[in-house]
């Protein structure tokens, strides 16, 4: 049961806390960006395959190989 259902909130406004805090976040490197791109492309290709009864193309997942290569570049 939500706060709107209970009559606590109407849900017309949202409060967001955007306080800046210091944290240890490493900047992205090229190998990380490449790995994320390959992962996203594979996800989109796989999703496209499910939209038709007969696959339109063949592709190979390279997620693991790219992940390993990215890890070696660091």
PDB file of N, CA, C and O in Angstrom:
ATOM      1  N   UNK A   1       0.848  -1.171   0.000  1.00  0.00           N
ATOM      2  CA  UNK A   1       0.000   0.000   0.000  1.00  0.00           C
ATOM      3  C   UNK A   1       0.901   1.244   0.000  1.00  0.00           C
ATOM      4  O   UNK A   1       1.853   1.330   0.777  1.00  0.00           O
ATOM      5  N   UNK A   2       0.594   2.186  -0.865  1.00  0.00           N
ATOM      6  CA  UNK A   2       1.424   3.381  -1.001  1.00  0.00           C
ATOM      7  C   UNK A   2       0.932   4.493  -0.083  1.00  0.00           C
ATOM      8  O   UNK A   2      -0.167   4.431   0.468  1.00  0.00           O
ATOM      9  N   UNK A   3       1.780   5.513   0.066  1.00  0.00           N
ATOM     10  CA  UNK A   3       1.411   6.671   0.887  1.00  0.00           C
ATOM     11  C   UNK A   3       0.211   7.388   0.282  1.00  0.00           C
ATOM     12  O   UNK A   3      -0.595   7.964   1.014  1.00  0.00           O
ATOM     13  N   UNK A   4       0.080   7.363  -1.019  1.00  0.00           N
ATOM     14  CA  UNK A   4      -1.069   7.998  -1.680  1.00  0.00           C
ATOM     15  C   UNK A   4      -2.356   7.248  -1.331  1.00  0.00           C
ATOM     16  O   UNK A   4      -3.386   7.865  -1.061  1.00  0.00           O
ATOM     17  N   UNK A   5      -2.290   5.920  -1.339  1.00  0.00           N
ATOM     18  CA  UNK A   5      -3.456   5.111  -0.990  1.00  0.00           C
ATOM     19  C   UNK A   5      -3.869   5.301   0.464  1.00  0.00           C
ATOM     20  O   UNK A   5      -5.055   5.231   0.787  1.00  0.00           O
ATOM     21  N   UNK A   6      -2.904   5.541   1.336  1.00  0.00           N
ATOM     22  CA  UNK A   6      -3.179   5.719   2.756  1.00  0.00           C
ATOM     23  C   UNK A   6      -3.598   7.144   3.096  1.00  0.00           C
ATOM     24  O   UNK A   6      -3.989   7.422   4.229  1.00  0.00           O
ATOM     25  N   UNK A   7      -3.518   8.057   2.113  1.00  0.00           N
ATOM     26  CA  UNK A   7      -3.908   9.439   2.358  1.00  0.00           C
ATOM     27  C   UNK A   7      -2.831  10.273   3.033  1.00  0.00           C
ATOM     28  O   UNK A   7      -3.113  11.369   3.518  1.00  0.00           O
ATOM     29  N   UNK A   8      -1.602   9.772   3.072  1.00  0.00           N
ATOM     30  CA  UNK A   8      -0.500  10.494   3.709  1.00  0.00           C
ATOM     31  C   UNK A   8       0.060  11.537   2.751  1.00  0.00           C
ATOM     32  O   UNK A   8       0.309  12.675   3.151  1.00  0.00           O
ATOM     33  N   UNK A   9       0.258  11.166   1.504  1.00  0.00           N
ATOM     34  CA  UNK A   9       0.808  12.041   0.468  1.00  0.00           C
ATOM     35  C   UNK A   9      -0.120  12.060  -0.732  1.00  0.00           C
ATOM     36  O   UNK A   9      -0.813  11.082  -1.013  1.00  0.00           O
ATOM     37  N   UNK A  10      -0.125  13.190  -1.440  1.00  0.00           N
ATOM     38  CA  UNK A  10      -0.905  13.268  -2.674  1.00  0.00           C
ATOM     39  C   UNK A  10      -0.052  12.881  -3.876  1.00  0.00           C
ATOM     40  O   UNK A  10      -0.593  12.511  -4.918  1.00  0.00           O
ATOM     41  N   UNK A  11       1.263  12.959  -3.752  1.00  0.00           N
ATOM     42  CA  UNK A  11       2.156  12.557  -4.823  1.00  0.00           C
ATOM     43  C   UNK A  11       2.314  13.591  -5.918  1.00  0.00           C
ATOM     44  O   UNK A  11       2.699  13.249  -7.036  1.00  0.00           O
ATOM     45  N   UNK A  12       2.024  14.856  -5.621  1.00  0.00           N
ATOM     46  CA  UNK A  12       2.141  15.896  -6.642  1.00  0.00           C
ATOM     47  C   UNK A  12       3.540  16.487  -6.724  1.00  0.00           C
ATOM     48  O   UNK A  12       3.923  16.999  -7.776  1.00  0.00           O
ATOM     49  N   UNK A  13       4.312  16.431  -5.648  1.00  0.00           N
ATOM     50  CA  UNK A  13       5.662  16.983  -5.656  1.00  0.00           C
ATOM     51  C   UNK A  13       6.646  15.918  -5.182  1.00  0.00           C
ATOM     52  O   UNK A  13       6.290  14.979  -4.471  1.00  0.00           O
ATOM     53  N   UNK A  14       7.882  16.097  -5.597  1.00  0.00           N
ATOM     54  CA  UNK A  14       8.935  15.165  -5.219  1.00  0.00           C
ATOM     55  C   UNK A  14      10.079  15.959  -4.622  1.00  0.00           C
ATOM     56  O   UNK A  14      10.484  16.979  -5.178  1.00  0.00           O
ATOM     57  N   UNK A  15      10.602  15.503  -3.497  1.00  0.00           N
ATOM     58  CA  UNK A  15      11.762  16.135  -2.876  1.00  0.00           C
ATOM     59  C   UNK A  15      13.000  15.305  -3.198  1.00  0.00           C
ATOM     60  O   UNK A  15      13.011  14.090  -3.003  1.00  0.00           O
ATOM     61  N   UNK A  16      14.027  15.964  -3.685  1.00  0.00           N
ATOM     62  CA  UNK A  16      15.260  15.279  -4.054  1.00  0.00           C
ATOM     63  C   UNK A  16      16.414  15.898  -3.277  1.00  0.00           C
ATOM     64  O   UNK A  16      16.553  17.120  -3.220  1.00  0.00           O
ATOM     65  N   UNK A  17      17.229  15.052  -2.689  1.00  0.00           N
ATOM     66  CA  UNK A  17      18.416  15.523  -1.986  1.00  0.00           C
ATOM     67  C   UNK A  17      19.598  15.456  -2.943  1.00  0.00           C
ATOM     68  O   UNK A  17      19.994  14.369  -3.364  1.00  0.00           O
ATOM     69  N   UNK A  18      20.158  16.596  -3.286  1.00  0.00           N
ATOM     70  CA  UNK A  18      21.278  16.620  -4.228  1.00  0.00           C
ATOM     71  C   UNK A  18      22.542  17.150  -3.560  1.00  0.00           C
ATOM     72  O   UNK A  18      23.322  17.880  -4.172  1.00  0.00           O
ATOM     73  N   UNK A  19      22.733  16.775  -2.307  1.00  0.00           N
ATOM     74  CA  UNK A  19      23.908  17.198  -1.569  1.00  0.00           C
ATOM     75  C   UNK A  19      25.154  16.561  -2.166  1.00  0.00           C
ATOM     76  O   UNK A  19      25.183  15.354  -2.408  1.00  0.00           O
ATOM     77  N   UNK A  20      26.180  17.364  -2.402  1.00  0.00           N
ATOM     78  CA  UNK A  20      27.427  16.865  -2.956  1.00  0.00           C
ATOM     79  C   UNK A  20      28.284  16.338  -1.815  1.00  0.00           C
ATOM     80  O   UNK A  20      28.508  17.028  -0.820  1.00  0.00           O
ATOM     81  N   UNK A  21      28.758  15.115  -1.971  1.00  0.00           N
ATOM     82  CA  UNK A  21      29.640  14.529  -0.964  1.00  0.00           C
ATOM     83  C   UNK A  21      30.889  13.999  -1.651  1.00  0.00           C
ATOM     84  O   UNK A  21      30.852  13.581  -2.808  1.00  0.00           O
ATOM     85  N   UNK A  22      31.974  14.023  -0.930  1.00  0.00           N
ATOM     86  CA  UNK A  22      33.228  13.513  -1.473  1.00  0.00           C
ATOM     87  C   UNK A  22      33.228  11.990  -1.420  1.00  0.00           C
ATOM     88  O   UNK A  22      32.841  11.400  -0.411  1.00  0.00           O
ATOM     89  N   UNK A  23      33.658  11.361  -2.497  1.00  0.00           N
ATOM     90  CA  UNK A  23      33.723   9.907  -2.525  1.00  0.00           C
ATOM     91  C   UNK A  23      34.884   9.475  -3.415  1.00  0.00           C
ATOM     92  O   UNK A  23      35.399  10.256  -4.216  1.00  0.00           O
ATOM     93  N   UNK A  24      35.274   8.243  -3.260  1.00  0.00           N
ATOM     94  CA  UNK A  24      36.376   7.688  -4.038  1.00  0.00           C
ATOM     95  C   UNK A  24      35.828   7.015  -5.290  1.00  0.00           C
ATOM     96  O   UNK A  24      35.602   5.805  -5.301  1.00  0.00           O
ATOM     97  N   UNK A  25      35.618   7.779  -6.320  1.00  0.00           N
ATOM     98  CA  UNK A  25      35.131   7.257  -7.589  1.00  0.00           C
ATOM     99  C   UNK A  25      36.234   7.450  -8.616  1.00  0.00           C
ATOM    100  O   UNK A  25      36.722   8.561  -8.827  1.00  0.00           O
ATOM    101  N   UNK A  26      36.612   6.363  -9.242  1.00  0.00           N
ATOM    102  CA  UNK A  26      37.676   6.478 -10.236  1.00  0.00           C
ATOM    103  C   UNK A  26      37.095   7.011 -11.543  1.00  0.00           C
ATOM    104  O   UNK A  26      35.969   6.673 -11.910  1.00  0.00           O
ATOM    105  N   UNK A  27      37.851   7.831 -12.233  1.00  0.00           N
ATOM    106  CA  UNK A  27      37.365   8.327 -13.523  1.00  0.00           C
ATOM    107  C   UNK A  27      37.336   7.186 -14.538  1.00  0.00           C
ATOM    108  O   UNK A  27      38.161   6.275 -14.464  1.00  0.00           O
ATOM    109  N   UNK A  28      36.403   7.225 -15.479  1.00  0.00           N
ATOM    110  CA  UNK A  28      36.329   6.136 -16.458  1.00  0.00           C
ATOM    111  C   UNK A  28      37.533   6.162 -17.403  1.00  0.00           C
ATOM    112  O   UNK A  28      38.018   7.230 -17.777  1.00  0.00           O
ATOM    113  N   UNK A  29      37.999   4.998 -17.776  1.00  0.00           N
ATOM    114  CA  UNK A  29      39.082   4.917 -18.744  1.00  0.00           C
ATOM    115  C   UNK A  29      38.521   4.339 -20.048  1.00  0.00           C
ATOM    116  O   UNK A  29      37.394   3.845 -20.081  1.00  0.00           O
ATOM    117  N   UNK A  30      39.292   4.404 -21.085  1.00  0.00           N
ATOM    118  CA  UNK A  30      38.829   3.973 -22.405  1.00  0.00           C
ATOM    119  C   UNK A  30      38.390   2.509 -22.419  1.00  0.00           C
ATOM    120  O   UNK A  30      37.400   2.162 -23.063  1.00  0.00           O
ATOM    121  N   UNK A  31      39.123   1.652 -21.710  1.00  0.00           N
ATOM    122  CA  UNK A  31      38.773   0.233 -21.720  1.00  0.00           C
ATOM    123  C   UNK A  31      37.429  -0.008 -21.041  1.00  0.00           C
ATOM    124  O   UNK A  31      36.663  -0.866 -21.477  1.00  0.00           O
ATOM    125  N   UNK A  32      37.135   0.741 -19.978  1.00  0.00           N
ATOM    126  CA  UNK A  32      35.838   0.613 -19.312  1.00  0.00           C
ATOM    127  C   UNK A  32      34.713   1.086 -20.218  1.00  0.00           C
ATOM    128  O   UNK A  32      33.660   0.452 -20.291  1.00  0.00           O
ATOM    129  N   UNK A  33      34.933   2.191 -20.905  1.00  0.00           N
ATOM    130  CA  UNK A  33      33.917   2.721 -21.810  1.00  0.00           C
ATOM    131  C   UNK A  33      33.656   1.759 -22.970  1.00  0.00           C
ATOM    132  O   UNK A  33      32.512   1.575 -23.386  1.00  0.00           O
ATOM    133  N   UNK A  34      34.719   1.150 -23.487  1.00  0.00           N
ATOM    134  CA  UNK A  34      34.568   0.175 -24.564  1.00  0.00           C
ATOM    135  C   UNK A  34      33.787  -1.043 -24.075  1.00  0.00           C
ATOM    136  O   UNK A  34      32.899  -1.530 -24.775  1.00  0.00           O
ATOM    137  N   UNK A  35      34.110  -1.534 -22.884  1.00  0.00           N
ATOM    138  CA  UNK A  35      33.421  -2.702 -22.335  1.00  0.00           C
ATOM    139  C   UNK A  35      31.939  -2.406 -22.140  1.00  0.00           C
ATOM    140  O   UNK A  35      31.099  -3.257 -22.432  1.00  0.00           O
ATOM    141  N   UNK A  36      31.609  -1.226 -21.655  1.00  0.00           N
ATOM    142  CA  UNK A  36      30.204  -0.852 -21.463  1.00  0.00           C
ATOM    143  C   UNK A  36      29.485  -0.762 -22.805  1.00  0.00           C
ATOM    144  O   UNK A  36      28.327  -1.161 -22.923  1.00  0.00           O
ATOM    145  N   UNK A  37      30.167  -0.243 -23.803  1.00  0.00           N
ATOM    146  CA  UNK A  37      29.562  -0.121 -25.133  1.00  0.00           C
ATOM    147  C   UNK A  37      29.268  -1.494 -25.735  1.00  0.00           C
ATOM    148  O   UNK A  37      28.186  -1.713 -26.280  1.00  0.00           O
ATOM    149  N   UNK A  38      30.220  -2.413 -25.641  1.00  0.00           N
ATOM    150  CA  UNK A  38      30.024  -3.762 -26.183  1.00  0.00           C
ATOM    151  C   UNK A  38      28.892  -4.460 -25.444  1.00  0.00           C
ATOM    152  O   UNK A  38      28.075  -5.143 -26.062  1.00  0.00           O
ATOM    153  N   UNK A  39      28.836  -4.296 -24.136  1.00  0.00           N
ATOM    154  CA  UNK A  39      27.773  -4.900 -23.341  1.00  0.00           C
ATOM    155  C   UNK A  39      26.406  -4.381 -23.784  1.00  0.00           C
ATOM    156  O   UNK A  39      25.462  -5.159 -23.920  1.00  0.00           O
ATOM    157  N   UNK A  40      26.298  -3.087 -24.007  1.00  0.00           N
ATOM    158  CA  UNK A  40      25.038  -2.487 -24.435  1.00  0.00           C
ATOM    159  C   UNK A  40      24.659  -2.933 -25.845  1.00  0.00           C
ATOM    160  O   UNK A  40      23.490  -3.213 -26.109  1.00  0.00           O
ATOM    161  N   UNK A  41      25.623  -3.003 -26.745  1.00  0.00           N
ATOM    162  CA  UNK A  41      25.349  -3.459 -28.110  1.00  0.00           C
ATOM    163  C   UNK A  41      24.856  -4.903 -28.101  1.00  0.00           C
ATOM    164  O   UNK A  41      23.904  -5.231 -28.808  1.00  0.00           O
ATOM    165  N   UNK A  42      25.486  -5.766 -27.314  1.00  0.00           N
ATOM    166  CA  UNK A  42      25.049  -7.164 -27.212  1.00  0.00           C
ATOM    167  C   UNK A  42      23.644  -7.248 -26.634  1.00  0.00           C
ATOM    168  O   UNK A  42      22.838  -8.066 -27.080  1.00  0.00           O
ATOM    169  N   UNK A  43      23.342  -6.410 -25.646  1.00  0.00           N
ATOM    170  CA  UNK A  43      22.009  -6.400 -25.056  1.00  0.00           C
ATOM    171  C   UNK A  43      20.962  -6.008 -26.096  1.00  0.00           C
ATOM    172  O   UNK A  43      19.898  -6.621 -26.180  1.00  0.00           O
ATOM    173  N   UNK A  44      21.274  -4.979 -26.887  1.00  0.00           N
ATOM    174  CA  UNK A  44      20.331  -4.527 -27.915  1.00  0.00           C
ATOM    175  C   UNK A  44      20.158  -5.569 -29.020  1.00  0.00           C
ATOM    176  O   UNK A  44      19.043  -5.783 -29.494  1.00  0.00           O
ATOM    177  N   UNK A  45      21.246  -6.217 -29.434  1.00  0.00           N
ATOM    178  CA  UNK A  45      21.156  -7.262 -30.458  1.00  0.00           C
ATOM    179  C   UNK A  45      20.304  -8.433 -29.971  1.00  0.00           C
ATOM    180  O   UNK A  45      19.482  -8.970 -30.714  1.00  0.00           O
ATOM    181  N   UNK A  46      20.511  -8.819 -28.718  1.00  0.00           N
ATOM    182  CA  UNK A  46      19.748  -9.922 -28.156  1.00  0.00           C
ATOM    183  C   UNK A  46      18.263  -9.553 -28.061  1.00  0.00           C
ATOM    184  O   UNK A  46      17.392 -10.372 -28.352  1.00  0.00           O
ATOM    185  N   UNK A  47      17.996  -8.341 -27.662  1.00  0.00           N
ATOM    186  CA  UNK A  47      16.610  -7.876 -27.564  1.00  0.00           C
ATOM    187  C   UNK A  47      15.940  -7.851 -28.946  1.00  0.00           C
ATOM    188  O   UNK A  47      14.764  -8.193 -29.076  1.00  0.00           O
ATOM    189  N   UNK A  48      16.681  -7.452 -29.956  1.00  0.00           N
ATOM    190  CA  UNK A  48      16.160  -7.396 -31.326  1.00  0.00           C
ATOM    191  C   UNK A  48      15.819  -8.789 -31.831  1.00  0.00           C
ATOM    192  O   UNK A  48      14.844  -8.958 -32.564  1.00  0.00           O
ATOM    193  N   UNK A  49      16.612  -9.794 -31.448  1.00  0.00           N
ATOM    194  CA  UNK A  49      16.368 -11.169 -31.887  1.00  0.00           C
ATOM    195  C   UNK A  49      15.017 -11.679 -31.379  1.00  0.00           C
ATOM    196  O   UNK A  49      14.378 -12.490 -32.050  1.00  0.00           O
ATOM    197  N   UNK A  50      14.575 -11.221 -30.212  1.00  0.00           N
ATOM    198  CA  UNK A  50      13.326 -11.711 -29.633  1.00  0.00           C
ATOM    199  C   UNK A  50      12.095 -11.070 -30.265  1.00  0.00           C
ATOM    200  O   UNK A  50      10.978 -11.516 -30.003  1.00  0.00           O
ATOM    201  N   UNK A  51      12.263 -10.048 -31.083  1.00  0.00           N
ATOM    202  CA  UNK A  51      11.126  -9.342 -31.666  1.00  0.00           C
ATOM    203  C   UNK A  51      10.551 -10.045 -32.887  1.00  0.00           C
ATOM    204  O   UNK A  51       9.414  -9.775 -33.274  1.00  0.00           O
ATOM    205  N   UNK A  52      11.306 -10.928 -33.492  1.00  0.00           N
ATOM    206  CA  UNK A  52      10.819 -11.643 -34.673  1.00  0.00           C
ATOM    207  C   UNK A  52      10.860 -13.148 -34.409  1.00  0.00           C
ATOM    208  O   UNK A  52      11.641 -13.630 -33.589  1.00  0.00           O
ATOM    209  N   UNK A  53      10.010 -13.869 -35.114  1.00  0.00           N
ATOM    210  CA  UNK A  53       9.964 -15.325 -34.933  1.00  0.00           C
ATOM    211  C   UNK A  53      11.235 -15.985 -35.453  1.00  0.00           C
ATOM    212  O   UNK A  53      11.736 -16.941 -34.861  1.00  0.00           O
ATOM    213  N   UNK A  54      11.757 -15.461 -36.576  1.00  0.00           N
ATOM    214  CA  UNK A  54      12.966 -16.028 -37.176  1.00  0.00           C
ATOM    215  C   UNK A  54      14.098 -15.012 -37.035  1.00  0.00           C
ATOM    216  O   UNK A  54      13.957 -13.872 -37.479  1.00  0.00           O
ATOM    217  N   UNK A  55      15.221 -15.406 -36.422  1.00  0.00           N
ATOM    218  CA  UNK A  55      16.333 -14.461 -36.263  1.00  0.00           C
ATOM    219  C   UNK A  55      16.793 -13.893 -37.607  1.00  0.00           C
ATOM    220  O   UNK A  55      16.898 -14.619 -38.596  1.00  0.00           O
ATOM    221  N   UNK A  56      17.058 -12.614 -37.628  1.00  0.00           N
ATOM    222  CA  UNK A  56      17.474 -11.943 -38.855  1.00  0.00           C
ATOM    223  C   UNK A  56      18.980 -12.012 -39.082  1.00  0.00           C
ATOM    224  O   UNK A  56      19.449 -11.824 -40.205  1.00  0.00           O
ATOM    225  N   UNK A  57      19.733 -12.279 -38.032  1.00  0.00           N
ATOM    226  CA  UNK A  57      21.190 -12.273 -38.129  1.00  0.00           C
ATOM    227  C   UNK A  57      21.774 -13.121 -37.009  1.00  0.00           C
ATOM    228  O   UNK A  57      21.088 -13.446 -36.040  1.00  0.00           O
ATOM    229  N   UNK A  58      23.020 -13.468 -37.147  1.00  0.00           N
ATOM    230  CA  UNK A  58      23.738 -14.197 -36.105  1.00  0.00           C
ATOM    231  C   UNK A  58      24.791 -13.283 -35.502  1.00  0.00           C
ATOM    232  O   UNK A  58      25.391 -12.467 -36.202  1.00  0.00           O
ATOM    233  N   UNK A  59      25.009 -13.420 -34.227  1.00  0.00           N
ATOM    234  CA  UNK A  59      26.048 -12.645 -33.566  1.00  0.00           C
ATOM    235  C   UNK A  59      26.600 -13.454 -32.403  1.00  0.00           C
ATOM    236  O   UNK A  59      25.953 -14.383 -31.919  1.00  0.00           O
ATOM    237  N   UNK A  60      27.777 -13.101 -31.965  1.00  0.00           N
ATOM    238  CA  UNK A  60      28.432 -13.783 -30.855  1.00  0.00           C
ATOM    239  C   UNK A  60      28.610 -12.801 -29.710  1.00  0.00           C
ATOM    240  O   UNK A  60      29.034 -11.662 -29.907  1.00  0.00           O
ATOM    241  N   UNK A  61      28.282 -13.261 -28.513  1.00  0.00           N
ATOM    242  CA  UNK A  61      28.501 -12.426 -27.332  1.00  0.00           C
ATOM    243  C   UNK A  61      30.003 -12.315 -27.073  1.00  0.00           C
ATOM    244  O   UNK A  61      30.700 -13.325 -26.977  1.00  0.00           O
ATOM    245  N   UNK A  62      30.482 -11.113 -26.963  1.00  0.00           N
ATOM    246  CA  UNK A  62      31.890 -10.883 -26.655  1.00  0.00           C
ATOM    247  C   UNK A  62      32.051 -10.236 -25.291  1.00  0.00           C
ATOM    248  O   UNK A  62      33.109  -9.684 -24.986  1.00  0.00           O
ATOM    249  N   UNK A  63      31.004 -10.299 -24.460  1.00  0.00           N
ATOM    250  CA  UNK A  63      31.043  -9.649 -23.152  1.00  0.00           C
ATOM    251  C   UNK A  63      32.209 -10.129 -22.298  1.00  0.00           C
ATOM    252  O   UNK A  63      32.942  -9.317 -21.734  1.00  0.00           O
ATOM    253  N   UNK A  64      32.381 -11.429 -22.203  1.00  0.00           N
ATOM    254  CA  UNK A  64      33.429 -11.966 -21.328  1.00  0.00           C
ATOM    255  C   UNK A  64      34.825 -11.599 -21.850  1.00  0.00           C
ATOM    256  O   UNK A  64      35.702 -11.222 -21.072  1.00  0.00           O
ATOM    257  N   UNK A  65      35.026 -11.710 -23.160  1.00  0.00           N
ATOM    258  CA  UNK A  65      36.331 -11.387 -23.736  1.00  0.00           C
ATOM    259  C   UNK A  65      36.663  -9.909 -23.546  1.00  0.00           C
ATOM    260  O   UNK A  65      37.801  -9.562 -23.229  1.00  0.00           O
ATOM    261  N   UNK A  66      35.679  -9.046 -23.739  1.00  0.00           N
ATOM    262  CA  UNK A  66      35.906  -7.615 -23.575  1.00  0.00           C
ATOM    263  C   UNK A  66      36.156  -7.280 -22.107  1.00  0.00           C
ATOM    264  O   UNK A  66      37.003  -6.446 -21.786  1.00  0.00           O
ATOM    265  N   UNK A  67      35.416  -7.935 -21.225  1.00  0.00           N
ATOM    266  CA  UNK A  67      35.608  -7.708 -19.781  1.00  0.00           C
ATOM    267  C   UNK A  67      37.024  -8.094 -19.365  1.00  0.00           C
ATOM    268  O   UNK A  67      37.680  -7.361 -18.626  1.00  0.00           O
ATOM    269  N   UNK A  68      37.490  -9.245 -19.840  1.00  0.00           N
ATOM    270  CA  UNK A  68      38.855  -9.680 -19.530  1.00  0.00           C
ATOM    271  C   UNK A  68      39.886  -8.720 -20.098  1.00  0.00           C
ATOM    272  O   UNK A  68      40.863  -8.390 -19.426  1.00  0.00           O
ATOM    273  N   UNK A  69      39.678  -8.268 -21.326  1.00  0.00           N
ATOM    274  CA  UNK A  69      40.618  -7.329 -21.958  1.00  0.00           C
ATOM    275  C   UNK A  69      40.637  -5.999 -21.208  1.00  0.00           C
ATOM    276  O   UNK A  69      41.699  -5.408 -21.014  1.00  0.00           O
ATOM    277  N   UNK A  70      39.467  -5.530 -20.788  1.00  0.00           N
ATOM    278  CA  UNK A  70      39.396  -4.274 -20.035  1.00  0.00           C
ATOM    279  C   UNK A  70      40.115  -4.397 -18.711  1.00  0.00           C
ATOM    280  O   UNK A  70      40.780  -3.458 -18.273  1.00  0.00           O
ATOM    281  N   UNK A  71      39.987  -5.554 -18.064  1.00  0.00           N
ATOM    282  CA  UNK A  71      40.646  -5.757 -16.785  1.00  0.00           C
ATOM    283  C   UNK A  71      42.170  -5.767 -16.935  1.00  0.00           C
ATOM    284  O   UNK A  71      42.886  -5.315 -16.043  1.00  0.00           O
ATOM    285  N   UNK A  72      42.663  -6.284 -18.068  1.00  0.00           N
ATOM    286  CA  UNK A  72      44.116  -6.328 -18.305  1.00  0.00           C
ATOM    287  C   UNK A  72      44.674  -4.931 -18.589  1.00  0.00           C
ATOM    288  O   UNK A  72      45.846  -4.665 -18.322  1.00  0.00           O
ATOM    289  N   UNK A  73      43.840  -4.041 -19.128  1.00  0.00           N
ATOM    290  CA  UNK A  73      44.301  -2.695 -19.480  1.00  0.00           C
ATOM    291  C   UNK A  73      44.452  -1.782 -18.274  1.00  0.00           C
ATOM    292  O   UNK A  73      45.156  -0.774 -18.339  1.00  0.00           O
ATOM    293  N   UNK A  74      43.810  -2.123 -17.197  1.00  0.00           N
ATOM    294  CA  UNK A  74      43.824  -1.232 -16.016  1.00  0.00           C
ATOM    295  C   UNK A  74      45.159  -1.208 -15.349  1.00  0.00           C
ATOM    296  O   UNK A  74      45.337  -0.513 -14.348  1.00  0.00           O
TER     297      UNK A  74
END
